[in-house]
Amino acid sequence: MDHIQINIKSNKSKTMSKSKGLGDTIEKITKATGIKAVVEKVSEVTGKPCGCQQRRDTLNRVFPYDKK
């Protein structure tokens, strides 16, 4: 049981990191709702990459949260 609690705490700290832009926020939502796990499984079964990281990076670049 201690091992599970450690994993939950470490995942929570990763999830709570500050979003750089819209892509990070969407990634957090898809992780929290389980959508990301489903997409990863479909990607694994079909052998086609989901493109999640590239989409996240593009959205962060186009819609950043920092005010420059």
Secondary structure, DSSP 8 states (H G I E B T S, - for coil): -HHHHHHHHHHHHHHTS--SBHHHHHHHHHHHHTHHHHHHHHHHHHT----HHHHHHHHHHHSBSS--
